[in-house]
């Protein structure tokens, strides 16, 4: 029996051809850099199990990077996954009181 292999996901510029990342604020101290960013793009491929919707999405996030010798050796990222899922109609929007 032959095992089915899913194609490798596209990464880098090929995986998100219209993606734009804008750095909103960046702070550095010692070997740490904190970057607040906003990403924009079109949902054209499967993402977190959601089939392509063709919708434009905007996502904000924060990345903390640790550098050694001028290179990033460790990163922590936090981004608004829930807000993105709402924009893709994958979860219901919160009711406004």
MIGUNU-487571 format. One record per residue: residue number from 1; x, y, z of N, C-alpha, C in turn. Coordinates in nm, 4 decimals. Example, Ala and Ser with C-alpha at 12.3 -4.5 7.8 and 13.67 -1.06 7.14 Angstrom:
# residues 2
<r nr="1" n_px="1.3190" n_py="-0.5690" n_pz="0.7800" ca_px="1.2300" ca_py="-0.4500" ca_pz="0.7800" c_px="1.3200" c_py="-0.3300" c_pz="0.7800"/>
<r nr="2" n_px="1.2850" n_py="-0.2250" n_pz="0.7080" ca_px="1.3670" ca_py="-0.1060" ca_pz="0.7140" c_px="1.2900" c_py="0.0030" c_pz="0.7870"/>
***
This chain:
# residues 97
<r nr="1" n_px="0.0834" n_py="-0.1179" n_pz="0.0000" ca_px="0.0000" ca_py="0.0000" ca_pz="0.0000" c_px="0.0882" c_py="0.1247" c_pz="0.0000"/>
<r nr="2" n_px="0.0627" n_py="0.2144" n_pz="-0.0923" ca_px="0.1425" ca_py="0.3357" ca_pz="-0.1040" c_px="0.0858" c_py="0.4434" c_pz="-0.0118"/>
<r nr="3" n_px="0.1738" n_py="0.5070" n_pz="0.0617" ca_px="0.1330" ca_py="0.6112" ca_pz="0.1539" c_px="0.1170" c_py="0.7434" c_pz="0.0797"/>
<r nr="4" n_px="0.0050" n_py="0.8117" n_pz="0.1047" ca_px="-0.0214" ca_py="0.9410" ca_pz="0.0410" c_px="0.0647" c_py="1.0481" c_pz="0.1055"/>
<r nr="5" n_px="0.1260" n_py="1.1292" n_pz="0.0230" ca_px="0.2075" ca_py="1.2395" ca_pz="0.0738" c_px="0.1473" c_py="1.3702" c_pz="0.0275"/>
<r nr="6" n_px="0.1175" n_py="1.4567" n_pz="0.1217" ca_px="0.0678" ca_py="1.5897" ca_pz="0.0877" c_px="0.1845" c_py="1.6733" c_pz="0.0386"/>
<r nr="7" n_px="0.1589" n_py="1.7642" n_pz="-0.0559" ca_px="0.2681" ca_py="1.8493" ca_pz="-0.1028" c_px="0.3161" c_py="1.9402" c_pz="0.0099"/>
<r nr="8" n_px="0.4430" n_py="1.9737" n_pz="0.0037" ca_px="0.4991" ca_py="2.0660" ca_pz="0.1018" c_px="0.4312" c_py="2.2020" c_pz="0.0875"/>
<r nr="9" n_px="0.4003" n_py="2.2677" n_pz="0.1997" ca_px="0.3404" ca_py="2.4009" ca_pz="0.1894" c_px="0.4406" c_py="2.5002" c_pz="0.1304"/>
<r nr="10" n_px="0.3897" n_py="2.5965" n_pz="0.0561" ca_px="0.4770" ca_py="2.7008" ca_pz="0.0018" c_px="0.5175" c_py="2.7938" c_pz="0.1151"/>
<r nr="11" n_px="0.6422" n_py="2.8269" n_pz="0.1201" ca_px="0.6938" ca_py="2.9163" ca_pz="0.2239" c_px="0.7643" c_py="3.0338" c_pz="0.1566"/>
<r nr="12" n_px="0.7920" n_py="3.1363" n_pz="0.2349" ca_px="0.8611" ca_py="3.2519" ca_pz="0.1820" c_px="0.7708" c_py="3.3315" c_pz="0.0892"/>
<r nr="13" n_px="0.8282" n_py="3.4125" n_pz="0.0002" ca_px="0.7479" ca_py="3.4973" ca_pz="-0.0883" c_px="0.6520" c_py="3.4193" c_pz="-0.1771"/>
<r nr="14" n_px="0.6887" n_py="3.2948" n_pz="-0.2149" ca_px="0.6023" ca_py="3.2157" ca_pz="-0.3015" c_px="0.4739" c_py="3.1740" c_pz="-0.2295"/>
<r nr="15" n_px="0.4797" n_py="3.1622" n_pz="-0.0962" ca_px="0.3638" ca_py="3.1190" ca_pz="-0.0194" c_px="0.2621" c_py="3.2283" c_pz="0.0052"/>
<r nr="16" n_px="0.3005" n_py="3.3514" n_pz="-0.0086" ca_px="0.2101" ca_py="3.4640" ca_pz="0.0157" c_px="0.2497" c_py="3.5787" c_pz="-0.0764"/>
<r nr="17" n_px="0.2133" n_py="3.5694" n_pz="-0.2050" ca_px="0.2655" ca_py="3.6657" ca_pz="-0.3029" c_px="0.2262" c_py="3.8109" c_pz="-0.2793"/>
<r nr="18" n_px="0.1097" n_py="3.8366" n_pz="-0.2145" ca_px="0.0726" ca_py="3.9768" ca_pz="-0.1929" c_px="0.0857" c_py="4.0173" c_pz="-0.0463"/>
<r nr="19" n_px="0.1560" n_py="3.9382" n_pz="0.0331" ca_px="0.1721" ca_py="3.9688" ca_pz="0.1755" c_px="0.2578" c_py="4.0927" c_pz="0.1950"/>
<r nr="20" n_px="0.2171" n_py="4.1750" n_pz="0.2899" ca_px="0.2929" ca_py="4.2946" ca_pz="0.3259" c_px="0.3040" c_py="4.2994" c_pz="0.4773"/>
<r nr="21" n_px="0.4238" n_py="4.3190" n_pz="0.5277" ca_px="0.4469" ca_py="4.3345" ca_pz="0.6709" c_px="0.4971" c_py="4.4760" c_pz="0.6935"/>
<r nr="22" n_px="0.4300" n_py="4.5483" n_pz="0.7819" ca_px="0.4701" ca_py="4.6846" ca_pz="0.8155" c_px="0.5148" c_py="4.6870" c_pz="0.9609"/>
<r nr="23" n_px="0.6366" n_py="4.7350" n_pz="0.9859" ca_px="0.6860" ca_py="4.7502" ca_pz="1.1219" c_px="0.6270" c_py="4.8793" c_pz="1.1771"/>
<r nr="24" n_px="0.5490" n_py="4.8664" n_pz="1.2849" ca_px="0.4840" ca_py="4.9821" ca_pz="1.3479" c_px="0.5754" c_py="5.0481" c_pz="1.4514"/>
<r nr="25" n_px="0.6491" n_py="4.9649" n_pz="1.5249" ca_px="0.7382" ca_py="5.0167" ca_pz="1.6296" c_px="0.8441" c_py="4.9113" c_pz="1.6559"/>
<r nr="26" n_px="0.9668" n_py="4.9545" n_pz="1.6843" ca_px="1.0735" ca_py="4.8601" ca_pz="1.7148" c_px="1.1628" c_py="4.9193" c_pz="1.8230"/>
<r nr="27" n_px="1.1870" n_py="4.8385" n_pz="1.9257" ca_px="1.2706" ca_py="4.8804" ca_pz="2.0375" c_px="1.3789" c_py="4.7762" c_pz="2.0601"/>
<r nr="28" n_px="1.5003" n_py="4.8227" n_pz="2.0961" ca_px="1.6100" ca_py="4.7298" ca_pz="2.1216" c_px="1.6785" c_py="4.7666" c_pz="2.2524"/>
<r nr="29" n_px="1.7166" n_py="4.6614" n_pz="2.3253" ca_px="1.7950" ca_py="4.6804" ca_pz="2.4477" c_px="1.8830" c_py="4.5576" c_pz="2.4663"/>
<r nr="30" n_px="2.0126" n_py="4.5799" n_pz="2.4714" ca_px="2.1047" ca_py="4.4676" ca_pz="2.4849" c_px="2.0931" c_py="4.3751" c_pz="2.3646"/>
<r nr="31" n_px="2.0693" n_py="4.2466" n_pz="2.3915" ca_px="2.0590" ca_py="4.1490" ca_pz="2.2828" c_px="1.9149" c_py="4.1208" c_pz="2.2413"/>
<r nr="32" n_px="1.8202" n_py="4.2017" n_pz="2.2899" ca_px="1.6788" ca_py="4.1805" ca_pz="2.2598" c_px="1.6222" c_py="4.2914" c_pz="2.1711"/>
<r nr="33" n_px="1.5364" n_py="4.2514" n_pz="2.0768" ca_px="1.4662" ca_py="4.3466" ca_pz="1.9902" c_px="1.3183" c_py="4.3106" c_pz="1.9930"/>
<r nr="34" n_px="1.2352" n_py="4.4103" n_pz="2.0226" ca_px="1.0896" ca_py="4.3913" ca_pz="2.0212" c_px="1.0334" c_py="4.4657" c_pz="1.9006"/>
<r nr="35" n_px="0.9517" n_py="4.3960" n_pz="1.8213" ca_px="0.8958" ca_py="4.4536" ca_pz="1.6996" c_px="0.7450" c_py="4.4373" c_pz="1.7008"/>
<r nr="36" n_px="0.6735" n_py="4.5490" n_pz="1.6922" ca_px="0.5273" ca_py="4.5456" ca_pz="1.6756" c_px="0.5010" c_py="4.5642" c_pz="1.5274"/>
<r nr="37" n_px="0.4221" n_py="4.4734" n_pz="1.4684" ca_px="0.4029" ca_py="4.4734" ca_pz="1.3238" c_px="0.2577" c_py="4.4510" c_pz="1.2865"/>
<r nr="38" n_px="0.2249" n_py="4.4831" n_pz="1.1611" ca_px="0.0933" ca_py="4.4562" ca_pz="1.1032" c_px="0.1163" c_py="4.3877" c_pz="0.9695"/>
<r nr="39" n_px="0.0479" n_py="4.2760" n_pz="0.9486" ca_px="0.0580" ca_py="4.2029" ca_pz="0.8234" c_px="-0.0736" c_py="4.2094" c_pz="0.7472"/>
<r nr="40" n_px="-0.0641" n_py="4.2212" n_pz="0.6155" ca_px="-0.1824" ca_py="4.2262" ca_pz="0.5296" c_px="-0.1607" c_py="4.1324" c_pz="0.4114"/>
<r nr="41" n_px="-0.2686" n_py="4.0693" n_pz="0.3683" ca_px="-0.2570" ca_py="3.9817" ca_pz="0.2527" c_px="-0.3901" c_py="3.9176" c_pz="0.2193"/>
<r nr="42" n_px="-0.3883" n_py="3.8356" n_pz="0.1141" ca_px="-0.5073" ca_py="3.7659" ca_pz="0.0664" c_px="-0.4962" c_py="3.6189" c_pz="0.1034"/>
<r nr="43" n_px="-0.6031" n_py="3.5644" n_pz="0.1568" ca_px="-0.6069" ca_py="3.4229" ca_pz="0.1959" c_px="-0.6268" c_py="3.3380" c_pz="0.0701"/>
<r nr="44" n_px="-0.5147" n_py="3.2968" n_pz="0.0088" ca_px="-0.5197" ca_py="3.2246" ca_pz="-0.1183" c_px="-0.4805" c_py="3.0777" c_pz="-0.1062"/>
<r nr="45" n_px="-0.4363" n_py="3.0337" n_pz="0.0103" ca_px="-0.3979" ca_py="2.8943" ca_pz="0.0307" c_px="-0.4511" c_py="2.8462" c_pz="0.1640"/>
<r nr="46" n_px="-0.4479" n_py="2.7146" n_pz="0.1849" ca_px="-0.4955" ca_py="2.6604" ca_pz="0.3122" c_px="-0.4139" c_py="2.7196" c_pz="0.4259"/>
<r nr="47" n_px="-0.4827" n_py="2.7582" n_pz="0.5314" ca_px="-0.4181" ca_py="2.8194" ca_pz="0.6467" c_px="-0.4865" c_py="2.7690" c_pz="0.7725"/>
<r nr="48" n_px="-0.4112" n_py="2.7029" n_pz="0.8578" ca_px="-0.4645" ca_py="2.6485" ca_pz="0.9831" c_px="-0.5883" c_py="2.5618" c_pz="0.9586"/>
<r nr="49" n_px="-0.5870" n_py="2.4883" n_pz="0.8487" ca_px="-0.6974" ca_py="2.3985" ca_pz="0.8165" c_px="-0.8148" c_py="2.4645" c_pz="0.7466"/>
<r nr="50" n_px="-0.8056" n_py="2.5938" n_pz="0.7179" ca_px="-0.9135" ca_py="2.6666" ca_pz="0.6509" c_px="-0.8802" c_py="2.6757" c_pz="0.5022"/>
<r nr="51" n_px="-0.9718" n_py="2.6293" n_pz="0.4193" ca_px="-0.9523" ca_py="2.6360" ca_pz="0.2747" c_px="-0.9512" c_py="2.7822" c_pz="0.2288"/>
<r nr="52" n_px="-0.8857" n_py="2.8141" n_pz="0.1177" ca_px="-0.8755" ca_py="2.9524" ca_pz="0.0696" c_px="-1.0121" c_py="3.0197" c_pz="0.0551"/>
<r nr="53" n_px="-1.0180" n_py="3.1445" n_pz="0.1019" ca_px="-1.1430" ca_py="3.2217" ca_pz="0.0930" c_px="-1.1321" c_py="3.3376" c_pz="-0.0051"/>
<r nr="54" n_px="-1.0101" n_py="3.3773" n_pz="-0.0398" ca_px="-0.9908" ca_py="3.4931" ca_pz="-0.1267" c_px="-1.0100" c_py="3.6247" c_pz="-0.0533"/>
<r nr="55" n_px="-1.0314" n_py="3.6196" n_pz="0.0787" ca_px="-1.0545" ca_py="3.7423" ca_pz="0.1565" c_px="-0.9232" c_py="3.8105" c_pz="0.1929"/>
<r nr="56" n_px="-0.9288" n_py="3.9433" n_pz="0.1979" ca_px="-0.8178" ca_py="4.0230" ca_pz="0.2468" c_px="-0.8200" c_py="4.0198" c_pz="0.3997"/>
<r nr="57" n_px="-0.7041" n_py="4.0014" n_pz="0.4616" ca_px="-0.6968" ca_py="4.0007" ca_pz="0.6074" c_px="-0.5862" c_py="4.0946" c_pz="0.6541"/>
<r nr="58" n_px="-0.6055" n_py="4.1467" n_pz="0.7744" ca_px="-0.5061" ca_py="4.2302" ca_pz="0.8413" c_px="-0.4844" c_py="4.1716" c_pz="0.9794"/>
<r nr="59" n_px="-0.3586" n_py="4.1475" n_pz="1.0149" ca_px="-0.3247" ca_py="4.0840" ca_pz="1.1418" c_px="-0.2140" c_py="4.1645" c_pz="1.2082"/>
<r nr="60" n_px="-0.2281" n_py="4.1878" n_pz="1.3388" ca_px="-0.1224" ca_py="4.2564" ca_pz="1.4130" c_px="-0.0512" c_py="4.1564" c_pz="1.5022"/>
<r nr="61" n_px="0.0750" n_py="4.1863" n_pz="1.5334" ca_px="0.1507" ca_py="4.0949" ca_pz="1.6173" c_px="0.2720" c_py="4.1605" c_pz="1.6795"/>
<r nr="62" n_px="0.3367" n_py="4.0831" n_pz="1.7642" ca_px="0.4566" ca_py="4.1265" ca_pz="1.8345" c_px="0.5595" c_py="4.0151" c_pz="1.8255"/>
<r nr="63" n_px="0.6820" n_py="4.0499" n_pz="1.7891" ca_px="0.7919" ca_py="3.9536" ca_pz="1.7835" c_px="0.9045" c_py="4.0044" c_pz="1.8727"/>
<r nr="64" n_px="0.9543" n_py="3.9156" n_pz="1.9582" ca_px="1.0707" ca_py="3.9469" ca_pz="2.0407" c_px="1.1836" c_py="3.8568" c_pz="1.9928"/>
<r nr="65" n_px="1.2931" n_py="3.9184" n_pz="1.9520" ca_px="1.4068" ca_py="3.8446" ca_pz="1.8971" c_px="1.5273" c_py="3.8597" c_pz="1.9887"/>
<r nr="66" n_px="1.6045" n_py="3.7518" n_pz="2.0012" ca_px="1.7315" ca_py="3.7564" ca_pz="2.0735" c_px="1.8428" c_py="3.7342" c_pz="1.9724"/>
<r nr="67" n_px="1.9418" n_py="3.8226" n_pz="1.9773" ca_px="2.0497" ca_py="3.8176" ca_pz="1.8798" c_px="2.1813" c_py="3.7771" c_pz="1.9447"/>
<r nr="68" n_px="2.2625" n_py="3.7074" n_pz="1.8673" ca_px="2.4009" ca_py="3.6760" ca_pz="1.9049" c_px="2.4863" c_py="3.6940" c_pz="1.7811"/>
<r nr="69" n_px="2.5911" n_py="3.7714" n_pz="1.7919" ca_px="2.6802" ca_py="3.7920" ca_pz="1.6781" c_px="2.6106" c_py="3.8526" c_pz="1.5577"/>
<r nr="70" n_px="2.5104" n_py="3.9354" n_pz="1.5816" ca_px="2.4388" ca_py="4.0000" ca_pz="1.4719" c_px="2.3360" c_py="3.9127" c_pz="1.4030"/>
<r nr="71" n_px="2.3093" n_py="3.7925" n_pz="1.4569" ca_px="2.2111" ca_py="3.7016" ca_pz="1.3972" c_px="2.1026" c_py="3.6673" c_pz="1.4982"/>
<r nr="72" n_px="1.9816" n_py="3.6467" n_pz="1.4477" ca_px="1.8710" ca_py="3.6054" ca_pz="1.5337" c_px="1.8915" c_py="3.4591" c_pz="1.5710"/>
<r nr="73" n_px="1.8937" n_py="3.4312" n_pz="1.7022" ca_px="1.9121" ca_py="3.2935" ca_pz="1.7483" c_px="1.7878" c_py="3.2397" c_pz="1.8187"/>
<r nr="74" n_px="1.6942" n_py="3.3288" n_pz="1.8523" ca_px="1.5724" ca_py="3.2860" ca_pz="1.9206" c_px="1.4651" c_py="3.3923" c_pz="1.8971"/>
<r nr="75" n_px="1.3408" n_py="3.3452" n_pz="1.8770" ca_px="1.2298" ca_py="3.4388" ca_pz="1.8588" c_px="1.1058" c_py="3.3878" c_pz="1.9300"/>
<r nr="76" n_px="1.0257" n_py="3.4826" n_pz="1.9765" ca_px="0.8946" ca_py="3.4557" ca_pz="2.0334" c_px="0.7971" c_py="3.5457" c_pz="1.9592"/>
<r nr="77" n_px="0.6878" n_py="3.4871" n_pz="1.9105" ca_px="0.5882" ca_py="3.5664" ca_pz="1.8370" c_px="0.4504" c_py="3.5482" c_pz="1.8989"/>
<r nr="78" n_px="0.3752" n_py="3.6551" n_pz="1.8993" ca_px="0.2359" ca_py="3.6525" ca_pz="1.9420" c_px="0.1590" c_py="3.7384" c_pz="1.8429"/>
<r nr="79" n_px="0.0540" n_py="3.6793" n_pz="1.7823" ca_px="-0.0235" ca_py="3.7551" ca_pz="1.6848" c_px="-0.1706" c_py="3.7253" c_pz="1.7027"/>
<r nr="80" n_px="-0.2536" n_py="3.8126" n_pz="1.6498" ca_px="-0.3984" ca_py="3.8086" ca_pz="1.6693" c_px="-0.4637" c_py="3.7018" c_pz="1.5818"/>
<r nr="81" n_px="-0.4454" n_py="3.5773" n_pz="1.6202" ca_px="-0.5022" ca_py="3.4659" ca_pz="1.5453" c_px="-0.6542" c_py="3.4723" c_pz="1.5447"/>
<r nr="82" n_px="-0.7141" n_py="3.5028" n_pz="1.6597" ca_px="-0.8601" ca_py="3.5074" ca_pz="1.6687" c_px="-0.9179" c_py="3.6139" c_pz="1.5758"/>
<r nr="83" n_px="-0.8569" n_py="3.7319" n_pz="1.5735" ca_px="-0.9034" ca_py="3.8378" ca_pz="1.4839" c_px="-0.8944" c_py="3.7970" c_pz="1.3382"/>
<r nr="84" n_px="-0.7858" n_py="3.7257" n_pz="1.3023" ca_px="-0.7717" ca_py="3.6782" ca_pz="1.1655" c_px="-0.8802" c_py="3.5758" c_pz="1.1338"/>
<r nr="85" n_px="-0.9079" n_py="3.4838" n_pz="1.2266" ca_px="-1.0116" ca_py="3.3826" ca_pz="1.2053" c_px="-1.1487" c_py="3.4467" c_pz="1.1879"/>
<r nr="86" n_px="-1.1752" n_py="3.5556" n_pz="1.2604" ca_px="-1.3017" ca_py="3.6281" ca_pz="1.2421" c_px="-1.3090" c_py="3.6868" c_pz="1.1018"/>
<r nr="87" n_px="-1.1994" n_py="3.7434" n_pz="1.0533" ca_px="-1.1980" ca_py="3.8015" ca_pz="0.9195" c_px="-1.2212" c_py="3.6966" c_pz="0.8115"/>
<r nr="88" n_px="-1.1824" n_py="3.5719" n_pz="0.8402" ca_px="-1.2014" ca_py="3.4621" ca_pz="0.7442" c_px="-1.3352" c_py="3.3916" c_pz="0.7646"/>
<r nr="89" n_px="-1.4179" n_py="3.4431" n_pz="0.8551" ca_px="-1.5480" ca_py="3.3823" ca_pz="0.8900" c_px="-1.5336" c_py="3.2395" c_pz="0.9396"/>
<r nr="90" n_px="-1.4188" n_py="3.2090" n_pz="1.0039" ca_px="-1.3959" ca_py="3.0758" ca_pz="1.0603" c_px="-1.4511" c_py="3.0651" c_pz="1.2016"/>
<r nr="91" n_px="-1.4703" n_py="3.1785" n_pz="1.2679" ca_px="-1.5314" ca_py="3.1843" ca_pz="1.4006" c_px="-1.6300" c_py="3.3004" c_pz="1.4001"/>
<r nr="92" n_px="-1.7351" n_py="3.2927" n_pz="1.4812" ca_px="-1.8312" ca_py="3.4036" ca_pz="1.4827" c_px="-1.7715" c_py="3.5276" c_pz="1.5472"/>
<r nr="93" n_px="-1.8157" n_py="3.6426" n_pz="1.4999" ca_px="-1.7733" ca_py="3.7699" ca_pz="1.5600" c_px="-1.8378" c_py="3.7815" c_pz="1.6973"/>
<r nr="94" n_px="-1.7703" n_py="3.8501" n_pz="1.7878" ca_px="-1.8262" ca_py="3.8712" ca_pz="1.9203" c_px="-1.9448" c_py="3.9670" c_pz="1.9129"/>
<r nr="95" n_px="-2.0448" n_py="3.9409" n_pz="1.9955" ca_px="-2.1623" ca_py="4.0290" ca_pz="1.9996" c_px="-2.1237" c_py="4.1587" c_pz="2.0698"/>
<r nr="96" n_px="-2.1724" n_py="4.2689" n_pz="2.0191" ca_px="-2.1480" ca_py="4.3992" ca_pz="2.0827" c_px="-2.2655" c_py="4.4326" c_pz="2.1720"/>
<r nr="97" n_px="-2.2335" n_py="4.4688" n_pz="2.2949" ca_px="-2.3394" ca_py="4.5006" ca_pz="2.3925" c_px="-2.3969" c_py="4.6370" c_pz="2.3647"/>
***
